Amino acid sequence: MASLFPPQSAQIDTPQALLHELRYQSLFREGRGFSFPCDERGDVNLDALSERARNNYLFARAMVGRELARPEVRVLG
């Protein structure tokens, strides 16, 4: 699994989304995981993601509890 911290280059072009990321940490490899731009509630705009980022997001959601911890919303700054 590739480390995608800091957030992937596929950004959502809204000020609100640029302030937050949804981060999925690996359960087994510190410093590895996925992160995606999101709003303050953790909602990711799938339409704004590239195909690769969208596939990674869906993979991360499916791997919660198996490979990845529950996601956290973080404020970027």
C-alpha positions in Angstrom: 0.0 0.0 0.0 1.5 3.3 -1.0 1.7 6.2 1.5 -0.4 9.0 0.3 0.4 11.6 3.0 0.2 14.5 2.4 -3.2 14.5 0.6 -3.2 13.3 -3.0 -2.8 15.9 -5.7 -6.5 15.5 -6.7 -7.8 18.4 -4.8 -11.3 19.8 -4.5 -11.2 23.5 -5.4 -13.3 24.9 -2.6 -11.8 26.7 0.4 -13.7 24.6 2.8 -12.4 21.3 1.4 -8.8 22.5 1.3 -8.9 23.0 5.0 -9.7 19.3 5.9 -8.6 15.8 5.0 -10.0 12.4 5.7 -7.1 10.2 6.8 -7.0 6.4 6.9 -4.0 5.2 8.9 -2.5 1.7 8.3 -3.1 -0.7 11.2 0.2 -2.4 10.6 2.7 0.1 9.0 3.2 3.4 10.8 3.2 6.4 8.5 1.3 4.6 5.7 -2.2 5.0 4.7 -4.5 7.2 2.6 -5.8 10.8 2.8 -8.4 12.6 0.8 -9.7 16.2 0.7 -13.0 16.5 2.5 -15.3 18.9 4.2 -15.4 19.4 8.0 -17.8 16.5 8.4 -15.5 14.1 6.5 -17.6 14.0 3.3 -15.4 13.4 0.2 -16.6 14.8 -3.2 -16.1 11.7 -5.3 -16.8 13.6 -8.5 -13.9 15.9 -7.8 -11.4 13.1 -7.4 -9.4 11.5 -10.2 -10.2 8.0 -11.2 -7.1 6.7 -9.3 -8.0 8.7 -6.2 -11.6 7.5 -6.3 -10.5 3.9 -6.5 -8.1 4.4 -3.6 -10.9 6.0 -1.6 -13.3 3.1 -2.2 -10.5 0.7 -1.4 -9.7 2.5 1.9 -13.3 2.4 2.9 -13.5 -1.3 2.3 -10.3 -2.0 4.3 -11.4 -0.3 7.5 -10.8 -2.8 10.3 -8.8 -5.1 8.1 -5.8 -3.1 6.9 -6.8 0.5 7.9 -8.0 2.2 11.0 -11.3 4.2 11.1 -10.8 7.5 9.3 -10.2 10.7 11.1 -11.0 14.2 9.8 -8.0 16.5 10.3 -7.7 20.2 9.8 -4.9 21.2 7.5 -2.9 24.2 8.3 
